[in-house]
Amino acid sequence: MNIPQSSHPRIIIIGGGFGGISLAKKLAGQEVQVVLMDKHNYHTFQPLLYQVSTGGLEPDSIAYPIRKVLQGYDNFYFRLAEVNQIETDKRIVKTNIGDLKYDYLVVAVGTETNFFGNKTLQQNSMAMKTIPQALNLRSLILENFEQALLTDDYHEREALMNFVIVGGGPTGVELAGALAEIKKGILPKDYPDLDTRRAQINLVQGGDRLLPAMSEIASKKAEDFLEKLGVNVWKNIRVTGYDGRLVTTDTETSFETATLVWAAGVKAVSIKGLDAKNFVTRCNRLKINRFNQVEGFDNVFAIGDVAHMETEAFPNGHPMMAQPAIQQGRLLGKNLIRLIAGKQMEPFTYKDKGNMATIGRNKAVCDLPNFKFQGVFAWFVWMFVHLYFLIGFRNRVVVFINWVYNYIRFDREARLIIRPYKKEFKA
Amino acid sequence: MNIPQSSHPRIIIIGGGFGGISLAKKLAGQEVQVVLMDKHNYHTFQPLLYQVSTGGLEPDSIAYPIRKVLQGYDNFYFRLAEVNQIETDKRIVKTNIGDLKYDYLVVAVGTETNFFGNKTLQQNSMAMKTIPQALNLRSLILENFEQALLTDDYHEREALMNFVIVGGGPTGVELAGALAEIKKGILPKDYPDLDTRRAQINLVQGGDRLLPAMSEIASKKAEDFLEKLGVNVWKNIRVTGYDGRLVTTDTETSFETATLVWAAGVKAVSIKGLDAKNFVTRCNRLKINRFNQVEGFDNVFAIGDVAHMETEAFPNGHPMMAQPAIQQGRLLGKNLIRLIAGKQMEPFTYKDKGNMATIGRNKAVCDLPNFKFQGVFAWFVWMFVHLYFLIGFRNRVVVFINWVYNYIRFDREARLIIRPYKKEFKA
C-alpha cells in the first residue's frame, strides 16, 4: 500500500467518523505512525443527513475532507480504501488497494442500516446513513411529486404523496418533522396544480413511545410537536414487509406508499476476521473491555458505535451516538501512547452530555443530565450544539446561513434532483 | 400531460436556462398560459461549473429550483420532461411524459458538448456542461491523486497526475487556472506522501490564441497569467484522438493522461422535427429572424445559444453566452404579447455588455465595450458580475462566503468524492 516503514509503531484506524477523527487528532505529534482508512474521502456529519434529504442543506456542508483534518500532521497517512478482512494472527489489514501490517488496530467503522434479514424490505426501502443515500432520498421525494402531477390514477397519486417513515428514534422523528414542514410551507407554492393537502406523513414506531432513548417527557413532547405539524404517529406497530407499494405490519394497519424510509435499526458494520468470534454481541457490536480492547486481543481496539462496552451504568453498551465515539477516541489516543510506553491505561467512563432531537422550527426536545426542556429554547440549543460539533469553519458558516435563511423565508432551496433516483414503483 | 385548458393562448418554453427563465419572468401577469419544460428541475448557472469541478463551490449553490422561480405566477406550469419531438404541423410537443399542444413554442434548449463525431474521444473524455458532469470531473480529479499514491509504475503515476484540457475558451482557461491553484495550494498539504510537483496542467488550443472571442490584450494577459500559475499552454495544436491514456494531436506532440477535459466545442441541442430542415446552420443552431422566429414559422421561436440570428454586427450569430439569451428572452416576452395582440414586434438588437474570464486569485481579464482591463480589479468585477447574475439570494450569500473563505485560506473545501466516477484507465 506504499506506506513507508517507520521506526515508530504503526496504528491503523479504520473509519473516519467521530471516533476515528477524534482519535487521530489525539495522536498528532506523538511518536507513532498513523494510517487512517475510510471508504469515503470525507467525514460525514450524520446528525444532519435528514436536512440534506429534505433540501435544507447541501451535502458538501455536512461533509469534510479527511485529508484536511490530517493536514500538517507528521507521519500521518490517509488511504481511500475498503477493508475486506483482518488477519489478526499476522496483524494484517487486507483491503481493495492492498494489504498493510499493523502494530495496533483500531476499528471505528460505525453502523449500517439493519433490515433484520428482510430482503424485500431492504430492496424497496430507502436508508439514510450516508450522503449518497440522503441524496437519493431527496431525489425520490421530489420525483414523487413530479410524478403525482402526471397520473390520473387516484390511488397511484395517493401512494406517491404518502410517506412512511419506520422508526421513532431521532432520525425518524427529525425526518418526519422536516417532511411535514415541506408539506405545509413549500408544496402548495411549488405545486399549485396538485392538491398537496393529500400528502401524508406517517411515522411508525414499534414500541409504545417515540425517542425511547430519551426521557418520558421528551417522548411525549416530541409526539405532540409532530401531531401539531400534521404527522400521523403510529405506535406499537411493527412493519413486516414492503413490496414497493404496500406496507404490511403485524397489525391490521397497512399503508400504500411509493416511499418507505427505514430508520428502524442499525447494526455494526462487520469485518471479516473479526466477525464469527464469540466476542460479537447483539447488533454485531464488538465486545470490548474498559480500555476499548476487543476481547481476546491486546492490540485490537474498537471505538464508537461498533464497540460494545458493558459498564454498570450502561449494561447494554453505550448509546450509538457521537459523544461516546468522541470520548472513546480521545481517551484511546492517550491510552495507546501509555500502552506503547509500557504504562497503565486508564479505563473509560462515559460522561453523559445529554441527548436531543429537533422536530421542526422552534420545536426540539433536550434531555441534559440535570435539566430537561422542550420548545424554542431547546431548538436553539440543538442548533448551537450541532454547529459546534460540525467540523470546519466554512461548513459552520454555510450551515448557519442556510438555517437563518430557511427560518426567515420558511424555505429550503436545495430541492434539486441532481441525480435522479431510479426506483421501480408498482403502479 | 394534465395541463388544464385555458382561455388564453398557450406558450410552451423548452429549457430553463438563462433564456427560458428570462422569458418566463417577462410573461408573468400576462394573459397567456405558460408551460416551461426542462429535463432538470433546476436552473444551472453554467459559468461557475468549473468551480464545482475543482471543489471551490458546492453544486447546490449554483443551481436554483425552477419551480421556485415560477412560484406565485398564475397560469404557469412546470414539467420535468424530456422533449422527444416537435410536430410543427399539428403544433404538438412530444415528451417522455406525454404530448402537449402549443399555440406558441419557444426553443431555449441551449448547447451540449460537441465531439465532432469522434466516438473514442467522446467515450474517454470528460465534459463539463451540466452539474452531474462537473461532479464526475471533481470525483475523477480526486480519485486520480488517490490512485497515484498507490502505484509503483512511474508512467502510470505521471499519467494520473497529468491533466489535459482541450479548448482555450473561458471554460478551458478557468478550469486550467483553478487546477493550477489546487496544485500549488492544496496538493502538497493533502498529499505529503506524493511528489505533487510532477502534476502537470496542459491547456491545448487549436487556434493561435486563448479566449478568441475576446480582445488581443485579454488573450495575451490570460496566457501570461496561466503561465505564471504553471500551466503549460499549447497553441495551434488540434487534439485528434484519446484512447483513455494517450492523447494524439495533428502535430508530433502527444500527452499521456488519465484525464482529458473536452471544452473545445459545443453544438446546439437538436430536437427531432426541428432538425433536418434547411434552417439549421452550423453547430446545429436554428436560423431565426430578428424577432427570434425560426425560419418558416410564425409561432416557433428560438432564443439563446440554440438560436442563430444574423445581424450586421454579428454575421455569424451572437456569442453563445448568458447575455444574448437573457436579452432575447426579455424581448421575446414583450414581442409575444404584442404578437398575440396583433401588434408589430420589435426587432432584436444585442447590447454588448462585454466579456470576461477569470484565471485565478487576483487574475482576470475584462473586455467592456469601451474599456479593457486585467488583473486584480478585473477579478473583483468578474466576481461582482457573477454574484449579480446568480439566481437566488441564498445562493449569492453562500457563494460569496465560499469565495471569501477560499481567498483568505487559499483553500477549497468541497474536495469530496461523493459519488465515485468509474472510469476505466488504461494502466
Interface residues (C-beta under 8 A of the other chain):
Chain A: M1 N2 I3 P4 H40 N41 Y42 E58 P59 D60 S61 A63 Y64 P65 R67 K68 Q71 G72 Y77 R79 L80 I97 G98 I131 P132 L135 L142 E143 E146 L149 L150 D152 K189 D190 Y191 D193 G392 F393 R394 N395 V397 V398 I401 N402 Y405 D411 E413 A414 R415 L416 I417 I418 R419
Chain B: M1 N2 P4 H40 N41 Y42 E58 P59 D60 S61 A63 Y64 P65 R67 K68 Q71 G72 Y77 R79 L80 I97 G98 I131 P132 L135 L142 E143 E146 L149 L150 D152 K189 D190 Y191 D193 G392 F393 R394 N395 V397 V398 I401 N402 Y405 D411 E413 A414 R415 L416 I417 I418 R419
